[in-house]
Amino acid sequence: MSLLHSLASKLWPLSLVTALSLPAVSAAGGVDGSATESARRVVTVAPLKLNVKVRRPTSAERLFRRAVAAADAGRHDRARALLRELGHRYPDFAPAHVLAGALSQVEGDLQVARSEYLAYLASAPNGEHADELRKVLAAMERQDPALASTR
C-alpha cells in the first residue's frame, strides 16, 4: 500500500470501496514491475455494522482526501492547488506536508520534499508517519549529501 493510500485509509477507515494499485502480472505468472504497466482493481467491502458513533470527517480531512484522490489520478497540479488551499485554511494539518513532500519527491524536487517532510516532523514529531519520514529523509540525504548540508 503506498504512503498516499495509507494516509487516505487512516482518514477514511470505513470506506465501502477501496481502490488498490496492483502491479500487472505477465502471462508467465511473473509480476511486471514497470510503473507504466499497473492495473487498477476495485475491491468491494461489505458494509460494517458497528455499535459506535462514527465521527464525521472534518473539513480539513475532506479537502485532504480530495488532494490524495487528485494525486492518485496523476493530477499533481490539482493536488497541489488543494494542498495550498488546505495550508491556508488549516495550517496545522500535518498530513498535508507528507503528501506535498511525496509529490515533490516523485517529481524529483528533493529539496522541496525534504522541507515538507521536516515541516511535518516539526508539527507532529511523534506523529503516525514520523518514524517513516525520518528514514526517508536519511535515505534522501545519503543519496544526495548536499541535502544534509542545508540543515
VEXDREN-2710 file (C-alpha; in Angstrom, 1 decimal):
% VEXDREN-2710
k/r/px/py/pz
1/MET/0.0/0.0/0.0
2/SER/1.5/3.4/-1.0
3/LEU/2.1/6.1/1.5
4/LEU/-0.7/8.1/-0.1
5/HIS/-3.2/5.2/0.2
6/SER/-2.0/4.7/3.8
7/LEU/-2.8/8.3/4.6
8/ALA/-6.2/8.2/2.9
9/SER/-7.2/5.0/4.6
10/LYS/-6.3/6.4/8.0
11/LEU/-8.5/9.4/7.4
12/TRP/-11.4/7.4/6.0
13/PRO/-11.2/3.9/7.5
14/LEU/-14.8/2.9/7.0
15/SER/-14.9/3.3/3.2
16/LEU/-17.1/0.8/1.4
17/VAL/-14.9/0.7/-1.7
18/THR/-11.1/0.6/-1.6
19/ALA/-9.1/1.2/-4.8
20/LEU/-5.8/-0.8/-4.9
21/SER/-3.0/-0.2/-7.4
22/LEU/-1.6/-3.6/-8.2
23/PRO/1.4/-4.4/-10.5
24/ALA/0.4/-6.1/-13.7
25/VAL/1.0/-9.8/-13.9
26/SER/2.6/-11.3/-17.0
27/ALA/1.2/-14.3/-18.9
28/ALA/4.0/-16.4/-17.4
29/GLY/2.8/-15.5/-13.9
30/GLY/5.6/-13.1/-13.0
31/VAL/5.0/-9.6/-11.8
32/ASP/5.8/-6.8/-14.2
33/GLY/7.3/-4.1/-12.1
34/SER/7.3/-1.3/-14.7
35/ALA/5.4/1.8/-13.5
36/THR/3.6/2.2/-16.7
37/GLU/2.0/-1.2/-16.5
38/SER/-0.1/-1.1/-13.4
39/ALA/-3.6/-2.4/-13.1
40/ARG/-6.4/-0.8/-11.1
41/ARG/-8.7/-3.1/-9.4
42/VAL/-11.7/-2.1/-7.2
43/VAL/-12.5/-4.4/-4.3
44/THR/-15.9/-4.0/-2.7
45/VAL/-16.0/-4.4/1.0
46/ALA/-19.2/-5.5/2.9
47/PRO/-20.8/-2.7/4.9
48/LEU/-19.6/-2.7/8.5
49/LYS/-22.1/-2.9/11.4
50/LEU/-20.7/-1.1/14.4
51/ASN/-22.2/-0.1/17.7
52/VAL/-20.1/3.1/17.8
53/LYS/-20.8/6.6/16.7
54/VAL/-18.7/7.4/13.7
55/ARG/-17.2/10.8/13.6
56/ARG/-17.8/12.9/10.5
57/PRO/-14.6/13.9/8.8
58/THR/-13.5/17.4/9.3
59/SER/-13.3/19.9/6.5
60/ALA/-9.6/19.6/6.5
61/GLU/-9.8/15.8/6.2
62/ARG/-12.3/16.1/3.3
63/LEU/-10.0/18.6/1.5
64/PHE/-7.1/16.3/2.1
65/ARG/-8.9/13.3/0.7
66/ARG/-9.6/15.3/-2.4
67/ALA/-5.9/16.1/-2.7
68/VAL/-5.0/12.5/-2.3
69/ALA/-7.5/11.4/-5.0
70/ALA/-6.1/14.1/-7.4
71/ALA/-2.6/12.9/-6.7
72/ASP/-3.6/9.2/-7.2
73/ALA/-5.2/10.2/-10.5
74/GLY/-1.9/11.8/-11.7
75/ARG/-3.4/15.3/-11.4
76/HIS/-0.5/16.7/-9.4
77/ASP/-1.3/20.4/-10.3
78/ARG/-4.8/19.9/-8.9
79/ALA/-3.5/18.1/-5.8
80/ARG/-1.0/21.0/-5.2
81/ALA/-3.8/23.6/-5.5
82/LEU/-5.9/21.7/-3.0
83/LEU/-2.9/21.4/-0.7
84/ARG/-2.3/25.2/-0.9
85/GLU/-5.9/25.8/0.0
86/LEU/-5.5/23.3/2.9
87/GLY/-2.4/25.1/4.1
88/HIS/-4.1/28.5/4.0
89/ARG/-7.3/27.3/5.8
90/TYR/-5.7/24.7/8.2
91/PRO/-2.0/25.5/8.6
92/ASP/-1.6/22.9/11.4
93/PHE/-2.9/20.0/9.4
94/ALA/0.3/18.0/9.4
95/PRO/-0.6/15.2/6.9
96/ALA/-0.7/17.8/4.1
97/HIS/3.1/18.1/4.4
98/VAL/3.5/14.4/3.8
99/LEU/1.5/14.5/0.6
100/ALA/3.2/17.7/-0.6
101/GLY/6.6/16.1/0.1
102/ALA/5.7/12.8/-1.6
103/LEU/4.5/14.8/-4.7
104/SER/7.8/16.8/-4.8
105/GLN/9.8/13.6/-4.3
106/VAL/8.0/11.9/-7.2
107/GLU/8.7/14.9/-9.4
108/GLY/12.4/14.9/-8.4
109/ASP/12.4/18.1/-6.3
110/LEU/14.2/16.6/-3.3
111/GLN/14.8/20.0/-1.6
112/VAL/11.1/20.8/-1.5
113/ALA/10.3/17.2/-0.5
114/ARG/12.8/17.5/2.4
115/SER/11.4/20.8/3.6
116/GLU/7.8/19.4/3.6
117/TYR/8.9/16.3/5.5
118/LEU/10.8/18.5/8.0
119/ALA/7.7/20.7/8.4
120/TYR/5.6/17.5/9.2
121/LEU/8.2/16.5/11.8
122/ALA/8.2/20.0/13.3
123/SER/4.4/20.0/13.7
124/ALA/4.0/16.3/14.6
125/PRO/7.3/15.0/15.9
126/ASN/5.7/11.8/17.3
127/GLY/3.1/11.6/14.6
128/GLU/2.0/8.5/12.8
129/HIS/4.4/8.9/9.9
130/ALA/7.3/10.5/11.8
131/ASP/9.5/7.4/12.0
132/GLU/8.9/6.5/8.4
133/LEU/9.7/10.1/7.3
134/ARG/12.9/10.1/9.3
135/LYS/14.0/7.0/7.4
136/VAL/13.0/8.6/4.1
137/LEU/15.0/11.8/5.0
138/ALA/18.1/9.8/5.9
139/ALA/17.9/7.9/2.6
140/MET/17.5/11.1/0.7
141/GLU/20.5/12.6/2.4
142/ARG/22.6/9.5/1.7
143/GLN/21.5/9.7/-1.9
144/ASP/22.3/13.5/-2.2
145/PRO/24.7/14.6/0.6
146/ALA/24.1/18.3/-0.4
147/LEU/20.7/18.0/1.1
148/ALA/22.2/17.3/4.5
149/SER/24.3/20.4/4.4
150/THR/21.2/22.6/4.2
151/ARG/20.1/22.0/7.7
END
